[in-house]
């Protein structure tokens, strides 16, 4: 079992940066593919970025490509989301999630954090 707790959210002016962190407890952390999702106000949850268990491959949504970077450290049991050039439309609750599956759909993620709010303003 894996417990996930996001941190690093907050209020940031458009064009600014934030780094979200997600420490994972549990010895199986290194076996999970990890991802970040977000849920904008009044909308459904959407995929942001993912990284495979080894850290050797990543993918991200078109809306954040070139601005957001996902990374992990399996020694520290940590996953990060570096968010640069933030926009108001990036405002959302951001979630860290873990899955055994490759290319997992949203409902195939086994473990979720409680979410953390990021607010971008112009």
Residue pairs with C-beta under 8 A, 6 or more apart in sequence:
1 26
1 28
1 111
2 24
2 25
2 26
2 28
2 29
2 32
2 98
2 110
2 111
3 24
3 25
3 26
3 111
4 22
4 23
4 24
4 96
4 97
4 98
4 111
4 112
4 113
5 22
5 23
5 113
5 114
6 20
6 21
6 22
6 94
6 95
6 96
6 113
6 114
6 115
6 116
7 20
7 21
7 22
7 116
8 18
8 19
8 20
8 21
8 116
9 18
9 20
9 94
9 116
9 117
9 118
10 18
10 117
10 118
10 119
11 119
11 121
12 18
12 86
12 118
12 119
12 120
12 121
13 86
13 120
13 121
13 122
14 86
14 87
14 88
14 120
14 121
14 122
15 85
15 86
16 86
16 120
17 82
17 83
17 84
17 85
17 86
18 83
18 86
18 118
19 80
19 81
19 82
19 83
20 36
20 80
20 81
20 83
20 94
20 96
20 116
20 118
21 78
21 79
21 80
22 34
22 36
22 78
22 79
22 80
22 81
22 96
22 113
23 76
23 77
23 78
24 32
24 34
24 77
24 78
24 79
24 96
24 98
25 77
26 77
29 74
29 77
29 98
30 53
30 74
30 77
31 53
31 100
32 53
32 98
32 99
32 100
32 110
32 111
33 50
33 51
33 52
33 53
33 98
33 99
33 100
33 101
33 102
33 104
34 50
34 51
34 53
34 70
34 72
34 79
34 96
34 97
34 98
34 99
35 47
35 48
35 49
35 50
35 51
35 70
35 96
35 97
35 98
35 99
35 104
35 109
36 48
36 49
36 50
36 68
36 70
36 79
36 81
36 94
36 95
36 96
36 97
37 45
37 46
37 47
37 48
37 94
37 95
37 97
37 106
37 109
38 45
38 46
38 48
38 90
38 92
38 93
38 94
38 95
38 118
39 45
39 46
39 92
39 93
39 95
39 115
40 46
40 89
40 91
40 92
41 91
41 92
45 95
45 106
46 61
47 61
47 106
48 60
48 61
48 64
48 68
48 70
48 81
48 94
49 58
49 59
49 60
49 61
49 64
49 68
49 69
49 70
49 81
50 58
50 59
50 60
50 70
51 57
51 58
51 70
51 71
51 72
51 79
52 58
52 102
53 74
54 74
55 71
55 72
55 73
55 74
58 69
58 70
58 71
60 68
60 69
60 70
63 89
64 83
64 90
67 83
67 84
67 85
67 86
68 81
68 82
68 83
68 84
69 81
69 82
69 84
70 79
70 80
70 81
70 82
71 79
71 80
71 82
72 78
72 79
72 80
79 96
81 94
83 90
83 118
86 118
86 120
87 120
88 120
88 121
88 122
89 120
90 118
90 120
91 118
91 119
91 120
91 121
92 117
92 118
93 115
93 116
93 117
93 118
94 115
94 116
94 117
94 118
95 112
95 113
95 115
96 112
96 113
97 109
97 111
97 112
97 113
98 109
98 110
98 111
99 108
99 109
99 110
100 110
101 108
